């Protein structure tokens, strides 16, 4: 069953500064019946200078079915109005990221201001959107790991340990 969930309070305490309250975390939602993307909401006020990159913990994890992933992209309004970009262009959240031992599957975005002005965004504003997608695999796949532990670059770590 697919669902968005808040991370645990214990994980929240590890990943957020003291000036953010757990109750400010909002579950992503679609704005209209035909919206493909689920808006993720800022858990704090944000001020980002030109050429600055900011790490934004969302406080959210996602439970997915097998052969599904969540694609994370900047909301078009931020890209067009302010020239904001995700540092990795498109975030891919795999199904096995959910509840991993290292970080519970906490979704974190890195946003860069590629514009020429400071961008101020208020807590609660949508800043990225997640789109649920299916994927296919090849039938003659070689042996692969059946488990993940960690976030950014964690599948590379597992390759090195083989």
N, C-alpha and C positions, 0 to 999 in steps of 0.2 A: 504494500500500500504506500503510495507516495504522499509525503507530507513535509511541510516546513515546521520546524520546532525551534524554540529558544534553546541555546546551550544551557548547561546547568549553571547554577549560581557559582559553584566552585570554579568552573572554567571561565566564567565571566570575571571573577576576581583576578584570575591570572592574566587575562587579555585586555582589560580595560583599566584606565586610570581612575582614581578615587572620585573624580568629579562627574562621573557618569553613573546614573542609577539603573539598576536592573529592570525596573518597571518601564523605562523608556524604550526598551527593545520591542519593536513591532513586527509581527509576522508579515512576510511579503504577501501582496495581494494584487489581483488584476483590477483594472479600473472599469473595464467594460466586458460584456459577454464575449466579444470577439477579440479581445486583447490576447496576444500570444505570450507577452511577458508579464511576470510577477514583479512588481516594483519592490525594491529593497529600500528601507528608509534609514536616513542618518540617525544614529543614536546620540549625536551631540552636534553642537554648532561647529561649523567648519569655515576656516579662513585659509585660502591657499594662494600663495604668491605665484607670479609667473615663473615657469620652469621648476616649480617645486613639486615634489612627489609626497603624497601623504598616504600612510597606511590606515585603512578604515576597517576595523573589526565590525562585523554586522551583528554579532550576537545570535546568528542563525545557523542552523545545520539543516540538511535535507535528506530525507529517506526516499530512496528510489528503488524501482524494480530492476531486475537483471536486464542488461542490454539497454539501459537508459543512462543519460547524463544530463546535467544542468549546465547550460551555456550562460555565462554572465557577461553582459555588455553594458557600456555606459548608456544611460537614457539619451535618446536622440536630442532632446532639448538642451542637455548640458554640453553635448558635443558640438551642436550647431551654434548655440548662443555664446558659449564660453570657451570653446576649443579644449574641452576636458577629454582626456583619454585614459583608458586603463593601460597600465604599464605593459601587460602581456597581451594587449589588444582584445583578446577574448579569453575569459576564464572558463575552464572546463572542470566541472565538479563530477567526479566519477562516483558510481553507486557505492564502491567500497571505501570511500572517504568517510562515510557516515559512521559515527561512534568509534573511530579509530582511537587507539590507546593514547596517542601523543596529544591530541587536541580536540577530541570528540567530533571532528569533522566541521569545526568552526569555519565558516566562510569569511574570508578576509579579502578585501579589494585594495589594490594600490592604484591610486588615481594621480595623474599628472596634469597640471595646468599648463597647457602649451599656448595659452593666450598671452596677451600683453598687459592684462589688468588683474588685480587681486579679485578673487571670486569668494563671495560670502554666501554660505548656504546655511539655512536654519535646521535645527534638529527636527526630525519628522519628515523632511523633504525626501522624495524619491531621488536616488542618485544613480543606481544601476538597476538593471532588470534581468531576471533569470527566465530562461526559456527551456522547458523540458523537451528532450529529444530522444528518439530511439537511435541505435546504431547496429550495424551488422558486423560480423566477424568472419574470417576465412575458415574453411573446413579443415585445412591442413596445417593448422597453427602448431608451432613447436611448444614444448613445455613452458608454462609461464607460472609466475607466482600466484597463489590463490588468496593472498592477504596483503593489505597495505598497513603501514604504520607511519603516519605523518602527513605533512602538507606539501608545500612547494618543494619540488625536486625529490620527493620521497621515493618515487619509483626508480629514479636513478640510483639512489642509495642501495636499494635492494639488488639491482644488477651488479653492483660492485661487490656485494657480499656473497655472490654465488660461487 
